[in-house]
Amino acid sequence: MTDRIAPVLTLIAALALLPAGGSAETYRWIDEQGNVTYSNRPPQPREVLPTPETRPAPETKPAPELKAPDAKAPEPKTPETKTPQAKTPDAKTPEARAPEPPGTRDAKATVPPTQIPRAGPTKVDELLELSGVRAQLVGLLNRVVLDLRPPSGQMSAADLATIDRILAQSLRHEAVYGAVRDAFRPQVDRPNLEAAAAWLRTPVARKIVAMEIASSEPSAEQKVADYAAMVKANPPPARRLELLQRLDWVTGANETSADLVAAIARGLSTAVSAAGPPESRLRPGQIEDRAAQVRARAQETLREVRTMSMLYTYQALEDDELAEYVRFSGSDAGRWYNTAMRKALVGAIGKVVEQTATELVRAVPLERWARAAMPAPHPVK
């Protein structure tokens, strides 16, 4: 659910969300470069190849709403649904799937975590535990630290010690998780929360969350790079790429990643501007313009990075399992969760970064930061 908080600071993430709407038909087309596009508007003639693919795809029906079981009754086991597929090399045969580099698959990524017991109405903490948000925040915060800490050797040992102390205190996992949870709570919709929690308890969802948590860990970055080299030599089948592109579109994961980058840039600009002399301070509109420029630049590079990250993260999933994930993400419950998490994550991270940066420039003067040439934020998955 939250791969958007993972290796590309992704998150994701683990992590989410979608374009507004969800009514009418979903249109799919292929452009002259062979890129598959999904949209809620029909394609323009110049955007498509003259093939049958330009016809609108059938309306994507949301997954049936899942009702939470009675607390006194044992929870039924939810069988994995199998989506019928044509028997083609693209869909099933092992030789059609991009080979996995040796040593890149973590054992824990293929084994669902221990089932979380069901007792009464689902609490927000339980939902965020089921979706993997709490665990994936560790990887996200590690990347925020990299964004805010100057490279070694560019500041004095005393300044670096001060910076490390502030980062350790301000970016504590439990404190940031509490901020995300508090930002999520006002958006709770009880029927959708229960439906999302019910799906997250299914075996295929537990398997997916385990994969997303594993790929959010800092150690996964080198594994993704190794996997990318193998994929270039052995491209994945078209069916696989299409499913991943549809998942990215229906969850809005790429947009969430770009929003996180912009939130970090906005927080840094606000803190640095406030610490400078009055005549050089930026107006709110100027800060927003800067954040928008950073977002636009990041978005250009995020798509390719996200595609490779998703290929790595979900490599152990069968196509029908991936299709089930797409169906849930397009349901009312999936859309609600992804939208609510996007707002909570972006808002909370933006505030935390601004508060942390304010403390940093207060403790270490701006001129010393300027000499260190602090880099721009890394892309967020």
C-alpha positions as CSV (number, residue, x, y, z in Angstrom):
1,M,0.0,0.0,0.0
2,T,2.8,2.4,0.7
3,D,5.6,1.7,-1.6
4,R,5.6,5.4,-2.4
5,I,7.6,6.1,0.8
6,A,10.4,3.7,-0.3
7,P,13.7,3.9,-2.1
8,V,13.5,6.9,-4.2
9,L,12.6,9.6,-1.6
10,T,9.8,7.5,-2.4
11,L,8.9,6.8,0.3
12,I,7.8,5.7,-0.8
13,A,6.0,4.9,-0.1
14,A,4.7,3.2,1.2
15,L,3.2,5.7,0.0
16,A,-0.5,6.5,-2.7
17,L,-2.9,8.2,-4.5
18,L,-5.0,9.2,-7.2
19,P,-6.3,11.8,-9.5
20,A,-9.6,13.3,-8.5
21,G,-12.7,11.8,-9.9
22,G,-13.2,8.2,-10.6
23,S,-16.3,8.6,-12.6
24,A,-17.1,7.7,-16.2
25,E,-14.7,5.6,-18.3
26,T,-11.0,4.9,-18.1
27,Y,-9.2,5.4,-21.4
28,R,-6.0,3.7,-22.4
29,W,-3.8,4.4,-25.4
30,I,-0.3,3.9,-26.7
31,D,1.7,6.9,-28.1
32,E,4.2,6.9,-30.9
33,Q,7.0,6.1,-28.5
34,G,5.2,3.0,-27.2
35,N,4.2,4.5,-23.8
36,V,1.0,3.2,-22.3
37,T,-1.2,6.0,-20.9
38,Y,-4.3,5.8,-18.7
39,S,-6.6,8.8,-18.2
40,N,-10.2,9.7,-17.4
41,R,-10.3,11.7,-20.7
42,P,-10.3,10.3,-24.3
43,P,-7.0,10.6,-26.2
44,Q,-6.5,13.4,-28.7
45,P,-5.8,12.1,-32.3
46,R,-2.2,13.4,-32.2
47,E,-1.5,11.4,-29.0
48,V,-2.1,7.9,-30.3
49,L,-1.1,5.3,-32.9
50,P,-4.0,4.4,-35.3
51,T,-4.6,1.0,-33.7
52,P,-7.5,-0.7,-31.9
53,E,-5.7,0.2,-28.6
54,T,-7.1,3.7,-28.9
55,R,-10.6,2.5,-28.0
56,P,-11.7,3.3,-24.4
57,A,-11.1,0.4,-22.0
58,P,-14.2,-0.9,-20.2
59,E,-15.1,1.0,-17.1
60,T,-13.0,-0.1,-14.2
61,K,-15.4,-1.4,-11.6
62,P,-14.5,-0.9,-8.0
63,A,-13.9,-3.9,-5.9
64,P,-17.0,-5.0,-3.9
65,E,-17.1,-3.3,-0.5
66,L,-15.8,-5.6,2.2
67,K,-17.7,-5.6,5.5
68,A,-15.8,-6.0,8.7
69,P,-16.7,-9.2,10.5
70,D,-18.3,-9.3,13.8
71,A,-15.8,-9.1,16.6
72,K,-17.2,-12.2,18.3
73,A,-17.0,-14.4,15.2
74,P,-13.8,-15.9,13.9
75,E,-12.5,-14.0,10.9
76,P,-13.0,-16.0,7.7
77,K,-10.0,-16.7,5.5
78,T,-10.1,-14.6,2.3
79,P,-9.1,-16.8,-0.7
80,E,-6.8,-15.2,-3.3
81,T,-8.8,-14.4,-6.4
82,K,-7.3,-15.4,-9.7
83,T,-7.8,-13.2,-12.7
84,P,-8.2,-15.3,-15.9
85,Q,-5.3,-14.6,-18.3
86,A,-4.5,-15.6,-21.8
87,K,-1.8,-18.2,-21.8
88,T,1.0,-16.2,-23.4
89,P,4.7,-16.1,-22.6
90,D,4.3,-12.5,-21.4
91,A,1.9,-13.4,-18.7
92,K,3.1,-16.6,-17.1
93,T,6.2,-18.4,-18.4
94,P,9.3,-18.0,-16.2
95,E,11.5,-17.3,-19.2
96,A,9.3,-14.2,-20.1
97,R,9.9,-12.6,-16.7
98,A,13.1,-10.5,-16.2
99,P,15.6,-12.6,-14.4
100,E,16.3,-11.7,-10.8
101,P,19.9,-10.8,-9.9
102,P,21.5,-13.1,-7.4
103,G,20.9,-12.2,-3.8
104,T,18.5,-9.4,-4.4
105,R,15.3,-11.0,-3.0
106,D,15.0,-10.7,0.8
107,A,13.4,-13.8,2.3
108,K,11.1,-11.7,4.5
109,A,9.7,-10.0,1.4
110,T,8.1,-13.2,0.2
111,V,6.6,-14.2,3.6
112,P,3.5,-12.2,4.9
113,P,4.0,-10.7,8.3
114,T,2.3,-12.2,11.3
115,Q,-1.5,-11.7,11.1
116,I,-2.7,-8.8,13.2
117,P,-5.6,-10.0,15.4
118,R,-9.0,-8.5,14.7
119,A,-10.9,-7.2,17.7
120,G,-13.7,-4.7,17.4
121,P,-13.6,-1.6,15.1
122,T,-10.3,-1.0,13.3
123,K,-8.2,1.7,14.9
124,V,-6.2,4.2,12.9
125,D,-2.9,2.8,14.4
126,E,-4.0,-0.7,13.3
127,L,-4.7,0.4,9.7
128,L,-1.3,2.2,9.4
129,E,0.4,-0.9,10.8
130,L,-1.5,-3.1,8.3
131,S,-0.5,-0.8,5.4
132,G,3.1,-0.7,6.3
133,V,3.3,3.0,6.8
134,R,4.9,2.8,10.3
135,A,7.7,0.6,9.1
136,Q,8.3,2.4,5.9
137,L,8.7,5.8,7.7
138,V,12.1,4.5,8.8
139,G,13.5,4.5,5.3
140,L,11.8,7.9,4.5
141,L,13.4,9.6,7.5
142,N,16.8,8.2,6.7
143,R,16.6,10.0,3.3
144,V,15.3,13.2,4.9
145,V,18.4,13.1,7.1
146,L,20.6,12.8,4.0
147,D,18.8,15.8,2.5
148,L,19.4,18.0,5.5
149,R,22.9,16.9,6.6
150,P,25.9,18.5,4.7
151,P,28.5,16.3,3.2
152,S,31.3,15.2,5.5
153,G,34.3,17.5,5.4
154,Q,32.4,20.6,4.4
155,M,31.7,21.8,8.0
156,S,33.6,21.7,11.2
157,A,33.3,18.7,13.6
158,A,31.5,20.9,16.1
159,D,28.9,22.1,13.6
160,L,28.4,18.5,12.4
161,A,27.9,17.3,15.9
162,T,25.3,20.0,16.5
163,I,23.5,19.2,13.2
164,D,23.5,15.4,14.0
165,R,22.0,16.1,17.5
166,I,19.2,18.2,16.1
167,L,18.4,15.7,13.3
168,A,18.3,12.8,15.8
169,Q,16.0,14.7,18.1
170,S,13.7,16.3,15.5
171,L,13.3,13.3,13.2
172,R,12.6,10.7,15.8
173,H,10.6,7.9,14.2
174,E,7.8,7.8,16.8
175,A,7.4,11.6,16.8
176,V,7.1,11.8,13.0
177,Y,4.8,8.8,12.9
178,G,2.6,10.5,15.5
179,A,2.4,13.6,13.2
180,V,1.4,11.5,10.2
181,R,-1.3,9.6,12.2
182,D,-2.7,12.9,13.6
183,A,-2.9,14.3,10.1
184,F,-4.6,11.2,8.9
185,R,-7.3,11.0,11.6
186,P,-9.5,14.0,10.5
187,Q,-9.9,12.3,7.1
188,V,-11.2,9.0,8.5
189,D,-14.3,7.6,6.8
190,R,-15.4,4.6,8.8
191,P,-16.9,2.4,6.1
192,N,-13.9,2.9,3.8
193,L,-11.5,2.4,6.7
194,E,-13.1,-1.0,7.6
195,A,-13.1,-2.0,3.9
196,A,-9.5,-1.1,3.4
197,A,-8.5,-2.9,6.6
198,A,-10.4,-6.0,5.6
199,W,-8.5,-6.1,2.3
200,L,-5.2,-5.5,4.0
201,R,-5.7,-8.6,6.1
202,T,-6.0,-10.8,3.0
203,P,-3.0,-13.1,2.2
204,V,-2.1,-11.2,-1.1
205,A,-2.2,-7.8,0.7
206,R,0.1,-9.1,3.5
207,K,2.5,-10.4,0.9
208,I,2.5,-7.0,-1.0
209,V,3.0,-5.0,2.2
210,A,6.0,-7.2,3.2
211,M,7.6,-6.5,-0.2
212,E,7.0,-2.8,0.1
213,I,8.6,-2.7,3.6
214,A,11.6,-4.7,2.4
215,S,12.2,-2.3,-0.6
216,S,11.9,0.8,1.6
217,E,15.0,-0.2,3.6
218,P,18.2,1.7,2.9
219,S,20.0,-1.5,2.0
220,A,17.6,-2.0,-0.9
221,E,19.0,0.9,-2.9
222,Q,22.0,-1.1,-4.2
223,K,19.8,-4.1,-4.9
224,V,17.5,-1.9,-7.1
225,A,20.5,-0.7,-9.0
226,D,21.8,-4.2,-9.6
227,Y,18.3,-5.3,-10.6
228,A,18.1,-2.4,-13.0
229,A,21.2,-3.5,-14.8
230,M,19.8,-7.0,-15.3
231,V,16.4,-5.6,-16.5
232,K,18.2,-3.5,-19.2
233,A,19.6,-6.7,-20.6
234,N,16.4,-8.7,-20.2
235,P,13.4,-6.3,-20.5
236,P,10.2,-7.4,-18.7
237,P,7.1,-8.5,-20.7
238,A,4.7,-5.8,-21.9
239,R,1.9,-7.2,-19.7
240,R,4.0,-6.6,-16.6
241,L,4.9,-3.1,-17.6
242,E,1.2,-2.3,-18.3
243,L,0.1,-3.6,-14.9
244,L,2.7,-1.5,-13.1
245,Q,1.8,1.6,-15.1
246,R,-1.8,1.1,-14.3
247,L,-1.0,0.7,-10.6
248,D,1.1,3.9,-10.6
249,W,-1.7,5.8,-12.3
250,V,-4.6,4.5,-10.1
251,T,-2.7,5.2,-6.9
252,G,-1.1,8.5,-8.0
253,A,2.2,7.3,-6.6
254,N,4.3,9.4,-8.9
255,E,2.3,12.5,-8.0
256,T,2.8,11.7,-4.3
257,S,6.5,11.4,-4.7
258,A,6.7,14.8,-6.5
259,D,4.5,16.3,-3.7
260,L,7.0,15.1,-1.1
261,V,9.9,16.6,-2.9
262,A,8.0,19.9,-3.1
263,A,7.1,19.8,0.6
264,I,10.7,19.3,1.6
265,A,11.9,22.1,-0.7
266,R,9.1,24.4,0.7
267,G,10.1,23.7,4.3
268,L,13.7,24.3,3.6
269,S,13.0,27.6,1.7
270,T,10.7,28.8,4.4
271,A,13.2,28.2,7.2
272,V,16.2,29.6,5.4
273,S,14.3,32.7,4.2
274,A,13.1,33.5,7.7
275,A,16.7,33.2,9.1
276,G,18.1,35.7,6.6
277,P,18.2,39.5,6.6
278,P,14.7,41.2,6.1
279,E,15.7,42.6,2.7
280,S,16.5,39.2,1.3
281,R,13.5,37.2,2.6
282,L,11.2,35.5,0.2
283,R,7.5,36.3,-0.1
284,P,5.1,33.3,0.3
285,G,4.4,33.4,-3.4
286,Q,8.1,33.2,-4.2
287,I,8.5,30.2,-1.9
288,E,5.6,28.5,-3.6
289,D,7.2,29.2,-7.0
290,R,10.4,27.6,-5.9
291,A,8.7,24.6,-4.6
292,A,6.7,24.2,-7.9
293,Q,10.0,24.5,-9.9
294,V,11.6,21.8,-7.8
295,R,8.5,19.6,-8.1
296,A,8.5,20.0,-11.9
297,R,12.2,19.1,-12.2
298,A,11.8,16.1,-9.9
299,Q,8.7,14.8,-11.8
300,E,10.7,14.5,-15.0
301,T,13.1,12.0,-13.4
302,L,10.7,10.2,-11.1
303,R,8.8,8.2,-13.7
304,E,11.8,6.1,-14.8
305,V,13.0,5.7,-11.3
306,R,9.6,4.6,-10.0
307,T,9.1,2.1,-12.8
308,M,12.4,0.4,-12.0
309,S,11.6,0.5,-8.3
310,M,8.2,-1.1,-8.8
311,L,9.7,-3.8,-11.0
312,Y,12.1,-4.7,-8.2
313,T,9.6,-4.4,-5.4
314,Y,6.9,-6.6,-6.9
315,Q,9.1,-9.1,-8.7
316,A,7.8,-12.0,-6.7
317,L,4.1,-11.2,-7.4
318,E,2.2,-13.1,-10.1
319,D,0.4,-11.0,-12.6
320,D,-3.0,-11.9,-11.2
321,E,-1.9,-10.8,-7.7
322,L,-0.7,-7.5,-9.2
323,A,-4.0,-7.1,-11.0
324,E,-5.8,-7.7,-7.7
325,Y,-3.8,-4.9,-6.1
326,V,-4.8,-2.6,-9.0
327,R,-8.5,-3.5,-8.6
328,F,-8.4,-2.7,-4.9
329,S,-6.5,0.6,-5.4
330,G,-9.3,1.7,-7.9
331,S,-12.1,0.8,-5.4
332,D,-13.8,3.4,-3.2
333,A,-11.8,2.2,-0.2
334,G,-8.5,2.1,-2.1
335,R,-9.1,5.6,-3.4
336,W,-10.0,7.0,0.0
337,Y,-7.0,5.5,1.7
338,N,-4.5,6.7,-0.9
339,T,-5.9,10.2,-1.0
340,A,-6.0,10.5,2.8
341,M,-2.5,9.1,3.2
342,R,-1.2,11.4,0.5
343,K,-2.5,14.5,2.4
344,A,-1.3,13.2,5.8
345,L,2.2,12.2,4.6
346,V,2.9,15.3,2.6
347,G,1.5,17.7,5.2
348,A,3.3,16.1,8.2
349,I,6.7,15.7,6.4
350,G,6.5,19.3,5.2
351,K,5.9,20.6,8.7
352,V,8.6,18.4,10.3
353,V,11.2,19.5,7.7
354,E,10.4,23.2,8.2
355,Q,10.7,22.9,12.0
356,T,13.9,20.9,11.7
357,A,15.5,23.3,9.2
358,T,14.5,26.2,11.4
359,E,16.4,24.7,14.3
360,L,19.4,23.9,12.1
361,V,19.8,27.5,10.8
362,R,19.3,28.9,14.2
363,A,22.1,26.7,15.6
364,V,24.5,26.9,12.7
365,P,24.6,30.4,10.9
366,L,23.5,30.6,7.3
367,E,26.9,31.6,6.0
368,R,28.4,28.3,7.2
369,W,25.6,26.4,5.4
370,A,26.3,28.4,2.2
371,R,29.9,27.4,2.3
372,A,28.9,23.8,2.7
373,A,26.8,24.0,-0.5
374,M,24.0,21.9,0.8
375,P,22.5,19.8,-2.0
376,A,18.9,20.0,-3.2
377,P,16.5,17.3,-1.9
378,H,16.7,13.8,-3.4
379,P,13.7,12.5,-5.4
380,V,11.1,10.8,-3.2
381,K,9.5,7.5,-4.2
